[in-house]
Amino acid sequence: MKKKFDGFSKALDILDKFGQKEKVKILEHLSKMDPKITEKLKDEIVTLEDLKFLNKEMLSKFLRKIELSDLGLCLRVSSSDLTDFILSHVSKSNQEEINHSFKGPLKPLNLVLESYGKVLLVFKDMLEKGEIYINKDPLV
């Protein structure tokens, strides 16, 4: 029996191979051709912004597996919402370590993006293993 080809999943896999800047460019171009599919892809792509959807316990588990200096560099290219979320959910000593990289001297973009990639890889790995999960449903 022939296996059915799932183009949507394949597109996600392909996008996953690109860096963040390239993904944005590809999705911008795709949105001009098919805005509906682009939105569906955006909804499925895991980014560090999804850290906002972890509870405190899962965030703590995640933070134990990464270098906080890498996270600090990642926050340079992330939203202020994510930065605020992270810093409000960590201890004072972890805040200081994260802020040391976040607010420290300027770094080359490729170094920041390398840190982003390392942190994102750990995040995705933990999601795939079921160690943590994203819950985008608001609590009411």
C-alpha positions in Angstrom: 0.0 0.0 0.0 1.3 3.4 -1.0 1.9 5.9 1.9 -0.1 9.1 1.6 2.0 12.3 1.1 1.3 15.0 3.7 2.5 18.2 2.1 1.6 20.4 5.1 3.8 18.3 7.5 6.6 18.2 4.9 6.4 22.0 4.6 6.8 22.3 8.4 9.8 19.9 8.3 11.4 22.0 5.5 10.8 25.3 7.3 12.2 23.8 10.5 15.6 23.4 8.7 15.9 27.2 8.2 17.1 29.8 10.6 14.6 32.3 12.1 15.4 35.1 9.6 15.0 32.8 6.6 11.7 31.4 8.0 10.3 35.0 8.3 11.3 35.8 4.7 9.8 32.5 3.3 6.5 33.0 5.3 6.3 36.6 4.1 6.6 35.5 0.5 4.2 32.6 1.0 1.6 34.8 2.6 1.4 36.8 -0.7 0.5 33.5 -2.5 -1.6 31.7 0.1 -2.4 33.7 3.3 -4.6 30.9 4.7 -1.8 28.2 4.5 0.7 30.7 5.8 -1.3 31.3 9.0 -1.7 27.5 9.5 2.1 27.1 9.2 2.7 29.9 11.6 0.4 28.3 14.1 2.4 25.1 14.0 5.9 26.4 14.0 7.6 26.2 17.4 9.5 29.4 18.4 11.0 30.6 21.6 8.0 32.8 22.0 6.1 29.6 22.9 8.0 29.6 26.2 5.3 32.0 27.4 2.9 29.0 27.3 4.8 26.9 29.8 3.8 26.7 33.4 6.4 27.6 36.1 7.4 24.0 36.7 8.0 23.2 33.0 9.9 26.5 32.5 12.1 25.6 35.5 12.8 22.2 34.0 13.6 23.8 30.7 16.0 26.4 32.2 17.9 23.6 34.0 18.8 22.1 30.5 20.2 25.3 28.9 22.9 27.9 29.5 21.3 31.0 30.9 23.9 33.1 29.1 22.5 31.6 25.8 19.0 32.5 26.9 20.1 36.1 27.6 21.4 36.4 24.1 18.2 34.9 22.7 16.1 37.5 24.5 17.9 40.2 22.5 16.0 39.1 19.4 12.7 38.1 21.2 9.7 40.1 22.2 9.6 42.2 25.4 6.6 40.0 26.5 8.8 36.9 26.5 11.6 38.7 28.3 9.2 39.9 30.9 7.7 36.5 31.3 11.1 34.8 31.7 12.5 37.3 34.1 9.3 37.3 36.3 9.5 33.5 36.6 13.1 33.0 37.7 15.1 33.6 40.9 17.0 36.8 41.4 20.3 35.0 40.8 19.0 33.6 37.5 17.7 37.1 36.6 21.2 38.5 37.1 22.8 35.8 35.0 20.3 36.2 32.2 20.5 40.0 32.3 24.3 39.8 32.2 24.1 38.4 28.6 20.9 40.3 27.7 22.0 43.7 28.7 25.8 43.2 28.3 28.1 44.4 25.5 26.9 44.1 21.9 27.5 40.8 20.2 27.6 39.8 16.6 24.2 38.8 15.2 25.5 35.4 14.2 26.6 34.6 17.8 23.1 35.7 19.0 21.4 33.5 16.4 23.7 30.6 17.3 22.6 30.8 20.9 19.0 31.1 19.7 19.4 27.9 17.7 20.9 26.0 20.7 18.1 27.0 23.1 15.4 26.3 20.5 16.9 22.8 19.8 16.6 22.0 23.6 13.1 23.4 23.7 12.0 21.3 20.7 13.7 18.2 22.0 11.9 18.5 25.3 8.6 19.0 23.5 9.1 15.9 21.3 10.0 13.8 24.4 6.9 15.0 26.2 9.0 16.5 29.1 7.2 19.8 28.6 4.2 20.9 26.5 2.7 24.1 25.2 -0.7 25.1 26.4 -2.0 28.1 24.5 -5.5 27.9 26.0 -6.0 30.8 28.4 -7.1 30.0 31.9 -10.5 31.5 32.9 
